[in-house]
């Protein structure tokens, strides 16, 4: 005859199963969302080389003449990685980096100009080249971040949401 489980055994079995399942779900969660680093096991040898290398003298640099163009190229505005990412996100989403020739960009192409970032579509603004387009966007972004023009943004993400009318963000 089979022995029927007692109430105490049932409770103990439920607790063990609950702990087991919670461990499985926790492991799946951590592996999915947090443990994304590839683990690499390497072996280092303990042999240390005792050979001393002689220091090689560095060659003396010759004086060169610096042109005005070289100085001007050094003074080019540098943008942060987050600003570059914001520009690239807008450029990709608005015109697939210039590959989509419809809409405002198509109208500007007929004039021999571009607007691949959807800048001021109501005003029909076109740019002479990508440098002008990027500089205008970065000026727009910096004016909002520095509270020069409204609407003010505290983060680049907020500015992109405003720029795209909450369509997408970085």
N, C-alpha and C positions, 0 to 999 in steps of 0.2 A: 504494500500500500504506500502511495505517495504521501509525503509529509506536506501539509499545507503551510505556506509561508505565514509567519506571524506578522502582526502589525509593526513590530519593531524591525523585522527584516525588510518589510516593504519600504519603510521610511529610509532605512539605510541604503537600500538599492536605489531609491529615487535620488538621494543625495549624491551617491557615487556617479550615477548617470548624468546628473546636472553638472557636477564638477568636470567630468570628462567632456561633455558637450561644450561647456563654457571655455575650456582650454582649447578645444579645436577651433571654435569661432574666434577666439582671441588670436590664435596663431595665424589663421587665415587673414584676419584684419591687419595685423602687423606686417605680414609678408606682402600684402597687397598695397598698403599705403605708406609704410614707414621703412621697411627693409628693402630698399631699392639699390643698394650698393653691391656691385659684384665683389664677392669675397675672393681674394687671391692669396694663396698660400705660397710663399717663396722660401727658399733655403739659402742661407748665406754661409759661405765657407768661413772658417775661422783662421784661414791663412792670410797673414798680412804681409804685404810686400815691404821689404826693407830698403828698396832701391831709392836713393835720394836723387831727385832731379835738380839740375842746375837751373837757376832762374835765368831766363832769356831777357835781355834788355829790350825794352819796347823801342820801336823805331821813333825817331823824332819827327813830329808832324811839321810839314812845311807850311809856311804862311800862305794863305790864299786870299784872293780878292773876292769880296762879297758884293754881289750886285743888288740893285734896288728890288729887282724881281724876286730874288731869293729871300730878302728880308720880308717882302710883302707876302710870300707864300708861307713864311713862318708865322705871320700874324693872322692867318686864316682862323675863323671862329671854330673852335672845337666844341662839339656837343657831347654830352654825357651819353653813356650807353643806354640809359633809360629813355632819353630824348630820341636817340637814333631808333630805338625799338618802337617808340610811339609813332615816329614818322613812317617807318617801314610797315607797321600795322595798318595805318591809314592808307598808305600807298597801295598795299596789297588788297585791302578790302574794297577800296573805291574803284580801282581799275586793273586789278591783277598785275600790278607793277607796270602799267602802261599797255598791257596786252588787250584790254577791253576798249574798243574804239567807239563805244556808244555813249550817248548822253552828252554831258558838258564837254567831256574830253574829245568826243567826235566833232562837236561844234568848233572847239579850239583848233583841232587839227586842220579843219577847212581854212582857217585863218593863218595856218603855218605856225601855230603856237600850241601849248599844251596846258592841260589842267587835269592831271592824273590823280589828284588827291581830293577832288570834290570840294574845293575851296570856294566859298561864297557862290553857290549855284544860282541864287536869285539875281545876283548882279552880273553873272556871265563873265567873271574874271578869268583871263588867260595869262599864262606865263611864257616868257621867251625861251626858257630852257629849264632843265631839272634843277640846276643850282638856284635859280631865282625862285622856283617853286618851293624847294626845301628851305631856303632862307626865310621866305614869307611864312611858311608853316611854323618854323622854329621861333620867329618873332611873335607870331600869334600865341604860341604856347608859352613863351617866356613872359609876355605881357600879362597873361592870366595868372601864371604862377607867382609873379612879383606884384600882383594886385595893382597893375597899372591900368588895365582895362577890365570892364565887367563882361561876363560874369567871372568872378574870382574863382580860382581853383586852388585847393591846398595840395593836391597830388596830381601827377600826370594822368593817373587813371581817371580821376574826376574830369579833367580837361578833355580826355578822349571821349568819355561818355557824353559830355556836352557837345563836342564837335560833331559827333555822329548821331546826335539825337537819341541816345541810349540804344543804338543799334549793336555796338560791339565795344570791347575794351581790350586793353593789353593784359 
